[in-house]
Amino acid sequence: MEKLMQEIVEYAEKRGIKPATVLQYSTELGGSAWKKWLAGGHCELPTADKIRQYMADNPAKGGSK
């Protein structure tokens, strides 16, 4: 989970958006889910796959994510 969250943070920084916005765009989740994850929550593998696929399909400036 930590690895996924780090990927999201790095991607969000490159896009100039918040990590919660990445969740919103990729899975229709948002700030409440991100807050839960920061507090130690987790997501299911299909959700993680959707997020990673979104980031791959929508590369951030200056990176290949």
ABEGO torsion letter per residue (X at the ends): XAAAAAAAAAAAAAAGBBAAAAAAAAAGBBAAAAAAAAAGBBBBAAAAAAAAAAAAABBBBGBAX
